[in-house]
C-alpha cells in the first residue's frame, strides 16, 4: 500500500479505523464509503460520520454509490485543499477529542 499511497492525490476507501488514520497521517483527502450496518457492527459508519463532521473526509453511503459516486469524487477533488488544511489543524487533536469523548461518556 505504501506505493499506492505515495502516488495518490485522493482516495476512495471503506472506513476502518486503521485505514482512515493512515490516510489522515498521510494527509490524503478521502471519500469514505462505510460498510452498511447490516454487513458490519456499524463502527465504519460511526468512523466515517466522525471524520466527515470534523471536515477530514467526505462520506458516501454504499446505497448511494450508483447515483452520487462521480459527483462525490468531483466534490472531494474540489475541496481537497480544504480537507488537507483541516487535517493539518486537527490531526494532533483528533485522538485527544476521541479519548475525552469516550472517558466522559462512561
Residue frames relative to the residue before (quaternion, step in Angstrom):
aa qw qx qy qz dx dy dz
X 1.0000 0.0000 0.0000 0.0000 0.00 0.00 0.00
X 0.5764 0.6210 -0.4036 0.3453 3.59 1.00 -0.62
X 0.6471 0.5062 -0.3286 0.4659 3.61 1.05 -0.65
X 0.6326 0.5161 -0.3297 0.4741 3.58 1.02 -0.74
X 0.6567 0.4991 -0.3066 0.4750 3.58 0.94 -0.87
X 0.6443 0.5631 -0.3254 0.4023 3.59 0.95 -0.86
X 0.7699 0.3363 -0.1900 0.5080 3.61 1.03 -0.66
X 0.5328 0.6637 -0.3920 0.3492 3.60 1.25 -0.08
X 0.2696 -0.7276 0.6104 0.1592 3.53 -1.06 0.87
X 0.7705 0.0746 -0.0014 0.6331 3.55 1.20 -0.72
X 0.1542 -0.7759 0.6012 0.1130 3.55 -1.29 0.25
X 0.1609 -0.7100 0.6741 0.1247 3.53 -1.24 0.65
X 0.1048 0.8293 -0.5264 0.1557 3.55 -0.54 1.18
X 0.5271 -0.5165 0.5455 0.3973 3.48 -1.39 0.18
X 0.4760 -0.7106 0.4573 0.2436 3.58 -1.23 0.16
X 0.1941 0.7722 -0.5706 0.2010 3.55 0.90 0.94
X 0.6013 -0.6290 0.3511 0.3458 3.57 -0.93 0.85
X 0.6392 0.5246 -0.3538 0.4371 3.63 0.88 -0.77
X 0.6847 0.4942 -0.2883 0.4514 3.56 0.84 -0.96
X 0.7101 0.4592 -0.3009 0.4408 3.59 0.74 -0.92
X 0.6438 0.4898 -0.3415 0.4785 3.60 1.09 -0.52
X 0.5821 0.5382 -0.3738 0.4814 3.61 1.13 -0.51
X 0.6797 0.4881 -0.2859 0.4670 3.57 0.89 -0.93
X 0.6135 0.5278 -0.3386 0.4800 3.59 1.09 -0.67
X 0.6595 0.5133 -0.3016 0.4589 3.58 0.88 -0.96
X 0.7329 0.4157 -0.2200 0.4916 3.57 0.98 -0.88
X 0.3445 -0.7774 0.4575 0.2600 3.56 1.35 -0.10
X 0.3476 0.7035 -0.5254 0.3289 3.54 0.82 1.10
X 0.3866 -0.7213 0.5193 0.2464 3.62 -0.53 1.10
X 0.0961 -0.8418 0.5297 -0.0396 3.53 -0.79 1.10
X 0.2588 -0.6875 0.6552 0.1762 3.50 -1.23 0.70
X 0.1735 -0.8051 0.5628 0.0701 3.57 -0.45 1.21
X 0.0541 -0.7604 0.6472 0.0014 3.54 -0.94 1.01
X 0.1731 -0.8335 0.5156 0.0969 3.60 0.08 1.26
X 0.5760 -0.5425 0.4750 0.3851 3.51 -1.26 0.47
X 0.5135 -0.6359 0.4684 0.3356 3.59 -0.99 0.74
X 0.6432 -0.5479 0.3764 0.3801 3.57 -1.17 0.60
X 0.6290 0.5508 -0.3352 0.4343 3.60 1.05 -0.69
X 0.7420 0.3787 -0.2072 0.5129 3.60 1.20 -0.49
X 0.7716 0.2469 -0.1429 0.5686 3.59 1.26 0.10
X 0.6527 -0.4876 0.3978 0.4219 3.54 -1.33 -0.22
X 0.5577 -0.6045 0.3898 0.4143 3.57 1.26 -0.24
X 0.4779 0.6978 -0.4282 0.3183 3.57 1.26 -0.14
X 0.6262 0.5364 -0.3544 0.4411 3.60 1.04 -0.61
X 0.6137 0.5240 -0.3474 0.4776 3.58 1.07 -0.65
X 0.6520 0.5058 -0.3122 0.4708 3.59 0.93 -0.86
X 0.6416 0.5223 -0.3229 0.4596 3.60 0.94 -0.86
X 0.6869 0.4879 -0.2822 0.4589 3.56 0.83 -1.02
X 0.6509 0.5119 -0.3185 0.4614 3.58 0.94 -0.84
X 0.6532 0.5125 -0.3163 0.4590 3.58 0.97 -0.83
X 0.6805 0.4737 -0.2950 0.4749 3.60 0.83 -0.92
X 0.6304 0.5196 -0.3291 0.4736 3.59 1.04 -0.75
X 0.6821 0.4975 -0.2979 0.4456 3.59 0.86 -0.92
X 0.6742 0.4636 -0.2822 0.5008 3.59 1.21 -0.51
X 0.4829 -0.6829 0.4238 0.3477 3.59 1.26 -0.08
X 0.4863 0.6924 -0.4022 0.3498 3.57 1.24 0.47
X 0.7868 0.0612 -0.0302 0.6135 3.58 1.26 -0.19
X 0.3794 -0.6392 0.5938 0.3081 3.51 -1.35 0.12
X 0.2261 -0.7846 0.5700 0.0919 3.55 -1.20 0.51
X 0.0102 0.7650 -0.6435 0.0230 3.55 -1.12 0.78
X 0.3722 -0.7189 0.5385 0.2337 3.55 -0.82 0.97
X 0.6213 -0.5868 0.3758 0.3583 3.57 -1.06 0.78
X 0.6415 0.5490 -0.3248 0.4261 3.58 1.00 -0.79
X 0.7076 0.4593 -0.2488 0.4758 3.60 1.22 -0.45
X 0.3805 0.7632 -0.4644 0.2388 3.60 1.26 -0.04
X 0.6639 0.5414 -0.3243 0.4012 3.60 0.79 -0.96
X 0.7747 0.3808 -0.1814 0.4711 3.55 0.97 -0.85
X 0.8232 0.2990 -0.1045 0.4712 3.57 0.98 -0.77
X 0.4090 0.7605 -0.4539 0.2198 3.62 1.19 -0.15
X 0.7083 0.4582 -0.2838 0.4558 3.60 0.69 -1.03
X 0.6335 0.5152 -0.3265 0.4761 3.58 1.02 -0.75
X 0.6537 0.5201 -0.3121 0.4525 3.58 0.97 -0.85
X 0.6524 0.4921 -0.3126 0.4843 3.60 0.99 -0.78
X 0.6300 0.5238 -0.3306 0.4685 3.61 0.98 -0.78
X 0.6621 0.5018 -0.2976 0.4704 3.58 0.95 -0.89
X 0.6243 0.5341 -0.3342 0.4620 3.57 1.00 -0.79
X 0.6639 0.5003 -0.3018 0.4668 3.56 0.89 -0.94
X 0.6675 0.5129 -0.2976 0.4503 3.58 0.91 -0.91
X 0.7632 0.3545 -0.1802 0.5093 3.59 1.07 -0.72
X 0.3456 0.7902 -0.4673 0.1942 3.60 1.23 0.09
X 0.6533 0.5094 -0.3336 0.4500 3.62 0.96 -0.73
X 0.6234 0.5238 -0.3305 0.4772 3.58 1.07 -0.71
X 0.6556 0.5088 -0.3102 0.4638 3.57 0.93 -0.89
X 0.6487 0.5024 -0.3213 0.4728 3.60 0.92 -0.84
X 0.6301 0.5255 -0.3283 0.4680 3.59 1.01 -0.75
X 0.6456 0.5028 -0.3112 0.4834 3.57 1.00 -0.81
X 0.6313 0.5286 -0.3297 0.4619 3.57 1.03 -0.77
X 0.6261 0.5340 -0.3371 0.4574 3.59 0.99 -0.79
X 0.7092 0.4647 -0.2562 0.4641 3.58 0.93 -0.92
X 0.7926 0.3977 -0.1644 0.4320 3.55 0.85 -1.02
X 0.5400 0.6751 -0.4176 0.2798 3.60 1.01 -0.61
X 0.6929 0.4616 -0.2966 0.4678 3.61 0.96 -0.71
X 0.7126 0.4528 -0.2571 0.4703 3.58 1.15 -0.53
X 0.5146 0.7050 -0.3944 0.2875 3.56 1.18 -0.55
X 0.6810 0.4773 -0.2989 0.4680 3.57 0.80 -0.94
X 0.6431 0.5255 -0.3281 0.4501 3.59 0.94 -0.80
X 0.6330 0.5330 -0.3273 0.4561 3.60 0.96 -0.85
X 0.6823 0.4914 -0.2868 0.4590 3.56 0.88 -0.97
X 0.6511 0.5137 -0.3110 0.4642 3.59 0.94 -0.88
X 0.6576 0.5010 -0.3093 0.4700 3.60 0.90 -0.89
X 0.6346 0.5339 -0.3232 0.4558 3.58 0.98 -0.84
X 0.6710 0.4923 -0.2963 0.4686 3.58 0.90 -0.91
X 0.6950 0.4901 -0.2838 0.4431 3.57 0.84 -0.95
X 0.7037 0.4575 -0.2792 0.4664 3.60 0.97 -0.74
X 0.6535 0.5074 -0.3290 0.4553 3.60 1.19 -0.29
X 0.5538 0.6258 -0.3877 0.3890 3.59 1.25 -0.16
